[in-house]
């Protein structure tokens, strides 16, 4: 007997809680297939994409996590703060700090209830920006010095 979309979703949630992200992703995939194939079940597609996004992030697959978070936002922009948060996390891991900050800003403005999570991520992003800025100048100076040495050697 085949599982329903809700049962696959619940199964995926259990796998996710046990840090079994690949099994979780498979369960969400099955639930998504059933819902997209006109299942009559009362389960929101945006939630399945949101759940699968979390599983991808748990698996460190930030590209797929970002794609699912964005698709979840496309399906439902109202009160979808988790999608904003997960998209910000993925962008942070890609190194797209400014874009990540935009998602955090939108999440904080629209969804005050999850303010602590957003502020923690904002602090993490600010630390990364400060670290990147610390290393950029010495790296730029080193590249210029190497270029200058190469010019001297070539003469």
C-alpha positions as CSV (number, residue, x, y, z in Angstrom):
1,X,0.0,0.0,0.0
2,X,1.3,3.4,-1.0
3,X,1.6,6.2,1.5
4,X,-0.3,9.5,1.2
5,X,1.3,12.9,0.7
6,X,0.6,13.7,4.4
7,X,2.2,10.4,5.5
8,X,5.3,11.1,3.3
9,X,5.5,14.6,4.8
10,X,5.3,13.2,8.4
11,X,7.9,10.5,7.5
12,X,10.1,13.2,6.1
13,X,9.7,15.3,9.3
14,X,10.8,12.3,11.4
15,X,13.8,11.6,9.2
16,X,14.7,15.3,9.4
17,X,14.5,15.3,13.2
18,X,16.8,12.2,13.3
19,X,19.4,14.0,11.0
20,X,18.6,11.6,8.2
21,X,18.5,14.3,5.5
22,X,18.7,12.2,2.4
23,X,15.8,10.0,3.6
24,X,13.9,13.1,4.5
25,X,14.5,14.6,1.1
26,X,13.2,11.4,-0.6
27,X,10.0,11.5,1.5
28,X,9.4,15.1,0.7
29,X,10.0,14.3,-3.0
30,X,7.3,11.6,-2.9
31,X,4.8,14.0,-1.2
32,X,5.5,16.7,-3.7
33,X,5.0,14.3,-6.6
34,X,1.6,13.2,-5.2
35,X,0.4,16.8,-4.6
36,X,1.6,18.0,-8.0
37,X,-0.2,15.1,-9.6
38,X,-3.5,16.5,-8.3
39,X,-3.8,14.7,-5.0
40,X,-7.0,15.7,-3.2
41,X,-5.1,15.9,0.1
42,X,-5.2,19.1,2.1
43,X,-1.4,19.7,2.3
44,X,0.1,22.9,1.0
45,X,2.8,22.5,-1.6
46,X,4.7,25.5,-0.3
47,X,5.2,23.7,3.0
48,X,6.6,20.7,1.3
49,X,9.1,22.8,-0.5
50,X,9.9,24.6,2.7
51,X,10.4,21.3,4.5
52,X,12.6,19.9,1.7
53,X,14.6,23.2,1.8
54,X,15.4,22.5,5.5
55,X,16.5,19.0,4.7
56,X,18.8,20.2,1.9
57,X,20.3,22.8,4.3
58,X,20.8,20.0,6.9
59,X,22.6,18.0,4.1
60,X,24.7,21.1,3.3
61,X,23.2,21.3,-0.2
62,X,22.7,25.0,-0.1
63,X,22.0,25.4,-3.8
64,X,18.9,23.1,-3.6
65,X,18.0,24.5,-0.2
66,X,17.9,28.0,-1.7
67,X,16.0,26.9,-4.8
68,X,13.3,25.3,-2.6
69,X,13.1,28.2,-0.3
70,X,12.6,30.6,-3.2
71,X,10.0,28.4,-4.8
72,X,8.2,28.2,-1.4
73,X,8.2,32.0,-1.4
74,X,6.8,32.0,-4.9
75,X,4.0,29.8,-3.9
76,X,3.2,31.7,-0.7
77,X,4.7,35.1,0.2
78,X,2.4,35.7,3.2
79,X,3.8,34.7,6.6
80,X,6.5,32.5,5.0
81,X,9.2,33.8,7.3
82,X,11.0,30.4,7.4
83,X,11.5,30.5,3.6
84,X,13.1,34.0,4.0
85,X,15.3,32.7,6.8
86,X,16.4,29.6,4.9
87,X,17.1,31.6,1.7
88,X,19.3,33.9,3.8
89,X,21.2,31.0,5.3
90,X,21.9,29.5,1.9
91,X,23.0,32.9,0.5
92,X,25.3,33.4,3.5
93,X,26.9,30.0,2.8
94,X,27.4,31.0,-0.8
95,X,29.2,34.1,0.3
96,X,26.4,36.4,-1.0
97,X,26.4,38.5,2.1
98,X,24.5,41.5,0.9
99,X,21.7,39.4,-0.7
100,X,21.5,37.4,2.5
101,X,21.1,40.7,4.5
102,X,18.2,41.7,2.2
103,X,16.3,38.5,3.1
104,X,17.0,39.1,6.8
105,X,15.8,42.7,6.5
106,X,12.6,41.6,4.8
107,X,12.0,38.8,7.4
108,X,12.6,41.1,10.3
109,X,10.3,43.8,8.9
110,X,7.5,41.4,8.1
111,X,7.7,38.8,10.8
112,X,8.6,40.2,14.2
113,X,7.7,37.0,16.0
114,X,11.0,35.3,14.9
115,X,13.2,38.3,15.6
116,X,15.7,36.4,17.7
117,X,16.5,33.9,14.9
118,X,16.9,36.7,12.4
119,X,19.1,38.8,14.7
120,X,21.3,35.8,15.4
121,X,21.7,35.2,11.7
122,X,22.3,39.0,11.2
123,X,25.1,38.9,13.7
124,X,26.6,35.9,12.0
125,X,26.5,37.7,8.7
126,X,28.0,40.9,10.2
127,X,30.9,38.8,11.7
128,X,31.6,37.3,8.2
129,X,31.5,40.7,6.6
130,X,34.0,42.0,9.2
131,X,36.3,39.0,8.7
132,X,36.1,39.4,4.9
133,X,37.0,43.1,5.1
134,X,39.9,42.3,7.4
135,X,41.4,39.9,4.9
136,X,40.6,41.9,1.7
137,X,43.1,44.7,2.2
138,X,46.1,42.5,3.0
139,X,45.2,40.3,0.1
140,X,44.9,43.2,-2.2
141,X,48.2,44.6,-1.0
142,X,49.9,41.2,-1.4
143,X,48.6,40.9,-5.0
144,X,49.9,44.3,-5.8
145,X,53.3,43.4,-4.3
146,X,53.5,40.2,-6.3
147,X,52.6,42.1,-9.5
148,X,55.3,44.7,-8.7
149,X,57.8,42.0,-8.1
150,X,56.9,40.3,-11.4
151,X,57.3,43.6,-13.2
152,X,60.8,44.0,-11.7
153,X,61.8,40.4,-12.6
154,X,60.6,40.8,-16.2
155,X,62.7,43.9,-16.7
